[in-house]
């Protein structure tokens, strides 16, 4: 199983798409109706969809899986009584599967039979620009992160990789985390992380963002859990987005970390300790996009 994309609804999808292309570094994929699809340099047909809506919310976060994985999820979701419905994707890449609402309202979509495409060239170094490859993780705020961590292990066959004072990190393959649940006291989108080619691409991305008038809200730095390099920004249309690279690959028997494993000296919040964090600005941005179900749950056929 792997993370594919996130689908957001907001009042100005064209404006959001233009900024993500012109500044952040994604590429136009398709426009279907009023929905704009953007891709990276990798094989995923699109990473972000922006859909027209009077209000901003997260429609879904999409994972691709095998038929067997989808069947197992269907059985466990039905057994636990989670709201869900069968869905056939009309987004680029197609596929069919399930929309599933987790406790607290987080909505994930699981698709089998989805297609990929040929990778594309990014920007040359001379251009000073960078381009994300794919999504590396989507993190959600939670009122009860422990509840969600146990829930996705029991029902979705995800695995908790690490627990810290602030997060429960969850994986669905060898990548240390494809999602995580922040101990925020409320449920919403925390941030969306885009995988870059390497450390140099992250640093050049920071430079390009400064050229365009955007300073990091946090970063550059290197996290403890996952060991990934990061630079966080608050997008002008609302959400927190991240340039990231080199998320740790972990074995199936990886020992789940506990908060005591991830402590820092006073005033330090990552391994490097070289940058400040805009706690207040990030908090406001993290509260904006909530998940919303605009479909009716169905009784799942097993």
C-alpha positions as CSV (number, residue, x, y, z in Angstrom):
1,X,0.0,0.0,0.0
2,X,1.2,3.6,-0.6
3,X,0.1,7.1,-0.2
4,X,-1.0,8.7,-3.5
5,X,-2.8,12.0,-3.2
6,X,-4.9,14.5,-1.2
7,X,-8.1,16.0,-2.4
8,X,-9.0,19.5,-1.1
9,X,-12.1,21.7,-1.6
10,X,-11.7,25.4,-1.4
11,X,-13.2,28.6,-2.9
12,X,-10.4,29.4,-5.4
13,X,-9.0,26.2,-6.8
14,X,-7.5,27.9,-9.9
15,X,-5.6,30.4,-7.7
16,X,-4.3,27.6,-5.4
17,X,-3.2,25.5,-8.4
18,X,-1.4,28.5,-10.0
19,X,0.6,29.2,-6.8
20,X,1.5,25.5,-6.4
21,X,2.8,25.4,-10.0
22,X,4.4,28.8,-10.2
23,X,6.0,28.9,-6.8
24,X,5.9,25.5,-5.1
25,X,7.1,23.5,-8.1
26,X,4.3,21.1,-9.1
27,X,3.1,20.6,-12.7
28,X,-0.4,20.8,-14.2
29,X,-1.8,17.3,-14.8
30,X,-5.5,17.9,-15.8
31,X,-8.4,20.2,-15.2
32,X,-11.8,18.3,-15.0
33,X,-14.7,20.7,-14.6
34,X,-13.6,23.1,-11.8
35,X,-11.1,20.6,-10.3
36,X,-7.4,21.1,-10.9
37,X,-5.0,18.2,-10.6
38,X,-1.3,18.7,-10.0
39,X,1.5,16.2,-10.3
40,X,5.2,15.9,-9.4
41,X,8.0,14.3,-11.3
42,X,7.3,10.8,-10.2
43,X,4.9,8.2,-11.6
44,X,1.8,9.3,-9.7
45,X,-0.9,10.8,-12.0
46,X,-1.6,13.6,-9.5
47,X,-0.6,14.5,-5.9
48,X,-3.1,17.2,-5.1
49,X,-6.6,17.9,-6.4
50,X,-8.2,21.3,-5.8
51,X,-12.0,21.3,-6.1
52,X,-14.4,24.3,-6.2
53,X,-16.3,24.8,-3.0
54,X,-17.7,27.7,-1.0
55,X,-15.9,26.3,2.1
56,X,-12.5,24.8,2.5
57,X,-12.2,21.2,3.7
58,X,-10.4,17.9,3.1
59,X,-12.5,15.7,0.9
60,X,-10.1,12.6,1.1
61,X,-6.6,11.4,1.4
62,X,-6.0,8.6,-1.1
63,X,-3.9,5.4,-0.7
64,X,-3.5,2.8,-3.5
65,X,-3.5,-0.9,-2.6
66,X,-3.8,-4.4,-4.0
67,X,-7.1,-6.2,-4.4
68,X,-6.2,-8.4,-1.4
69,X,-5.4,-5.4,0.7
70,X,-8.6,-3.7,-0.2
71,X,-10.6,-6.9,0.5
72,X,-9.0,-7.1,4.0
73,X,-9.8,-3.4,4.7
74,X,-13.4,-3.9,3.6
75,X,-13.9,-6.9,5.9
76,X,-12.4,-5.1,9.0
77,X,-14.2,-1.8,8.3
78,X,-17.5,-3.6,8.1
79,X,-16.8,-5.6,11.2
80,X,-16.0,-2.5,13.2
81,X,-18.9,-0.5,11.8
82,X,-16.9,2.4,10.5
83,X,-18.8,4.7,8.0
84,X,-17.7,3.7,4.5
85,X,-19.0,3.5,1.0
86,X,-17.9,1.9,-2.3
87,X,-16.4,4.3,-4.8
88,X,-15.1,4.3,-8.3
89,X,-12.6,7.1,-8.9
90,X,-13.1,9.6,-11.7
91,X,-9.8,11.2,-10.9
92,X,-6.7,10.8,-13.1
93,X,-5.3,7.3,-12.4
94,X,-8.8,5.8,-11.9
95,X,-9.2,2.8,-9.6
96,X,-12.0,1.6,-7.4
97,X,-12.4,0.9,-3.7
98,X,-13.7,2.5,-0.5
99,X,-14.1,5.8,1.2
100,X,-13.6,5.2,4.9
101,X,-14.3,7.6,7.8
102,X,-12.1,7.1,10.8
103,X,-13.0,8.0,14.4
104,X,-13.0,11.8,14.7
105,X,-14.0,12.2,11.0
106,X,-10.7,11.7,9.1
107,X,-11.6,10.4,5.6
108,X,-9.3,8.1,3.8
109,X,-9.8,6.6,0.3
110,X,-8.4,3.2,-0.7
111,X,-8.2,2.4,-4.4
112,X,-7.2,-0.8,-6.1
113,X,-6.5,-1.0,-9.8
114,X,-5.2,2.5,-10.1
115,X,-2.7,3.3,-12.8
116,X,0.6,5.2,-12.9
117,X,2.4,7.0,-15.6
118,X,5.8,7.8,-16.9
119,X,7.9,10.1,-14.7
120,X,8.7,13.5,-16.1
121,X,11.8,15.8,-16.0
122,X,12.0,18.4,-13.3
123,X,13.8,21.7,-13.4
124,X,17.5,22.1,-14.1
125,X,19.7,23.5,-11.3
126,X,20.4,26.6,-13.4
127,X,16.7,27.5,-13.2
128,X,17.0,27.7,-9.4
129,X,13.7,25.9,-9.2
130,X,12.8,22.6,-7.6
131,X,10.0,20.1,-8.2
132,X,8.5,17.6,-5.7
133,X,8.5,13.9,-6.7
134,X,5.5,12.6,-4.8
135,X,3.7,12.9,-1.4
136,X,5.7,11.5,1.4
137,X,3.1,11.9,4.2
138,X,-0.1,13.6,5.2
139,X,-0.5,14.3,8.9
140,X,-3.7,15.0,10.8
141,X,-4.5,16.7,14.0
142,X,-6.4,14.6,16.5
143,X,-8.3,15.0,19.7
144,X,-7.2,11.5,20.7
145,X,-4.1,10.4,18.7
146,X,-3.7,7.2,20.7
147,X,-7.2,6.2,19.8
148,X,-6.5,6.7,16.1
149,X,-3.2,5.0,16.2
150,X,-4.7,1.8,17.7
151,X,-7.7,2.1,15.3
152,X,-5.7,2.2,12.1
153,X,-3.6,-0.7,13.4
154,X,-6.7,-2.8,14.2
155,X,-8.7,-2.0,11.1
156,X,-6.5,-0.8,8.3
157,X,-3.4,-2.9,9.1
158,X,-1.2,0.2,9.4
159,X,1.5,0.1,12.0
160,X,2.6,2.6,14.6
161,X,6.3,3.4,14.1
162,X,6.9,5.9,16.9
163,X,5.1,7.8,19.6
164,X,6.4,11.2,20.8
165,X,4.9,13.8,23.1
166,X,3.4,15.4,20.1
167,X,2.7,12.7,17.5
168,X,1.7,9.1,16.8
169,X,3.6,8.2,13.6
170,X,2.0,5.5,11.4
171,X,3.3,3.5,8.4
172,X,1.6,1.5,5.7
173,X,4.8,0.2,4.0
174,X,8.6,0.4,4.7
175,X,8.5,4.2,4.9
176,X,8.6,5.2,8.6
177,X,5.4,7.1,8.2
178,X,2.8,7.8,5.5
179,X,0.6,9.5,8.0
180,X,0.6,10.6,11.6
181,X,-1.8,11.9,14.2
182,X,-0.8,15.0,16.2
183,X,-1.9,15.4,19.8
184,X,-3.7,18.7,19.1
185,X,-7.0,18.5,21.0
186,X,-9.0,18.9,17.7
187,X,-9.3,17.1,14.4
188,X,-8.1,18.7,11.2
189,X,-5.4,18.6,8.5
190,X,-2.0,19.2,10.1
191,X,0.2,19.4,7.0
192,X,1.0,17.8,3.6
193,X,4.6,16.8,3.0
194,X,6.1,16.6,-0.5
195,X,9.1,14.3,-1.2
196,X,12.1,16.0,-2.8
197,X,14.9,14.3,-4.6
198,X,17.5,14.9,-1.9
199,X,18.8,17.4,0.7
200,X,20.2,19.7,-1.9
201,X,16.7,20.0,-3.5
202,X,15.2,20.9,-0.1
203,X,17.8,23.6,0.4
204,X,17.4,25.0,-3.1
205,X,13.7,24.9,-2.6
206,X,14.1,27.1,0.5
207,X,16.2,29.5,-1.6
208,X,13.6,29.6,-4.4
209,X,10.8,30.2,-1.8
210,X,12.8,33.1,-0.4
211,X,13.2,34.5,-3.9
212,X,9.4,34.6,-4.0
213,X,9.0,36.2,-0.7
214,X,8.3,33.1,1.5
215,X,10.3,32.2,4.6
216,X,9.9,28.9,6.3
217,X,7.5,28.7,9.2
218,X,9.8,26.0,10.5
219,X,13.1,24.7,9.1
220,X,15.3,23.7,7.7
221,X,15.8,20.9,10.2
222,X,15.9,17.2,10.6
223,X,13.2,15.3,12.6
224,X,13.9,12.6,15.1
225,X,11.2,10.0,14.2
226,X,11.6,9.3,10.5
227,X,15.0,11.1,10.4
228,X,13.7,13.3,7.5
229,X,14.9,16.7,6.5
230,X,12.1,19.3,6.4
231,X,11.1,22.9,5.7
232,X,7.5,23.9,6.5
233,X,5.5,26.7,4.9
234,X,2.0,28.2,5.2
235,X,0.5,28.3,1.8
236,X,-1.2,31.6,0.9
237,X,-4.5,29.6,0.4
238,X,-4.3,28.1,3.9
239,X,-2.7,24.7,4.6
240,X,0.7,23.9,5.9
241,X,2.9,22.3,3.3
242,X,6.4,20.8,3.6
243,X,9.4,20.1,1.5
244,X,10.9,16.8,2.9
245,X,13.3,14.1,2.0
246,X,15.0,11.0,3.2
247,X,12.3,9.6,5.4
248,X,13.8,6.5,7.1
249,X,12.9,3.1,5.7
250,X,12.2,0.6,8.6
251,X,11.9,-3.2,8.7
252,X,8.7,-5.0,9.6
253,X,10.0,-5.7,13.1
254,X,10.9,-2.1,13.8
255,X,10.5,-1.5,17.5
256,X,7.8,1.1,18.2
257,X,9.4,4.1,19.8
258,X,8.1,5.8,22.9
259,X,8.2,9.5,23.9
260,X,11.2,8.9,26.1
261,X,13.2,7.9,23.0
262,X,12.7,11.3,21.5
263,X,13.9,14.0,23.9
264,X,15.9,17.1,23.1
265,X,18.0,19.6,25.0
266,X,16.0,22.6,26.2
267,X,15.0,25.0,23.4
268,X,15.7,22.4,20.7
269,X,12.8,20.8,18.7
270,X,14.7,18.7,16.2
271,X,18.1,17.0,15.6
272,X,19.9,20.1,14.2
273,X,18.4,22.8,16.4
274,X,19.3,25.6,13.9
275,X,15.9,27.2,13.1
276,X,12.9,28.7,14.9
277,X,9.3,27.7,14.6
278,X,6.3,29.9,14.1
279,X,4.1,28.1,16.6
280,X,1.2,30.6,16.5
281,X,1.1,30.9,12.7
282,X,1.3,27.2,12.2
283,X,-1.5,26.6,14.7
284,X,-3.9,28.9,12.9
285,X,-3.1,27.2,9.6
286,X,-3.5,23.7,11.0
287,X,-7.0,24.4,12.2
288,X,-8.4,25.6,8.8
289,X,-9.0,22.4,6.8
290,X,-11.3,19.9,8.5
291,X,-12.4,16.6,6.9
292,X,-16.0,16.5,5.7
293,X,-18.1,13.6,4.6
294,X,-20.5,14.5,1.7
295,X,-21.5,10.9,1.0
296,X,-23.8,8.5,2.7
297,X,-22.4,5.4,4.4
298,X,-23.3,2.1,2.8
299,X,-23.6,-1.5,4.1
300,X,-20.5,-3.1,2.7
301,X,-20.9,-6.3,0.7
302,X,-18.3,-8.8,1.8
